[in-house]
Amino acid sequence: MTNSALNTPEKRKAARERYRVRPGQELTFRERQVIAQVLTGASNLTIANVLCIEETTVKFHLTRIFRKLGLKNRTQLVLHQSGRG
């Protein structure tokens, strides 16, 4: 399967609906991995260790996630993802 088959308008729309992001602000695969770890209650250091990246990279991903979703912090992210935010 080619990469273009994975990046169809339908798949992008489904991702926006699943993660409720602004149009044109789709979350990357790594950002979705970070969100999954945040939802388990993991700290930035734990997320970094699990994903084999630096803690500063986790912080960078979180900043981009917050911007894309229009959020300010982890608490809002958890509420947003649970449908209560």
BELQUIRA-V268683 format. One record per backbone hydrogen bond with DSSP energy under -1.0 kcal/mol. CO is the residue of the C=O (numbers start at 1). NH is the residue of the N-H. E is the energy in kcal/mol with one decimal. If there is no record, write none. Layout:
BEGIN
CO;NH;E / CO;NH;E
END
This chain:
BEGIN
8;12;-2.4 / 9;13;-2.4 / 10;14;-2.3 / 11;15;-2.2 / 12;16;-2.4 / 13;17;-2.3 / 14;18;-2.5 / 15;19;-2.7 / 16;20;-1.4 / 22;25;-2.2 / 28;32;-2.1 / 29;33;-1.8 / 30;34;-2.3 / 31;35;-2.4 / 32;36;-2.2 / 33;37;-1.8 / 34;38;-2.6 / 35;39;-2.5 / 37;42;-1.8 / 38;41;-1.9 / 43;47;-2.8 / 44;48;-2.5 / 45;49;-2.2 / 46;50;-2.7 / 47;51;-2.6 / 48;53;-2.3 / 54;58;-1.6 / 55;59;-2.1 / 56;60;-2.0 / 57;61;-2.6 / 58;62;-2.7 / 59;63;-2.3 / 60;64;-2.2 / 61;65;-2.6 / 62;66;-2.9 / 63;67;-2.2 / 64;68;-2.7 / 65;69;-2.4 / 66;70;-1.0 / 66;71;-2.9 / 68;22;-1.2 / 73;77;-1.8 / 74;78;-2.8 / 75;79;-2.5 / 76;80;-2.7 / 77;81;-2.6 / 78;82;-1.6 / 79;84;-2.3 / 79;85;-1.4
END
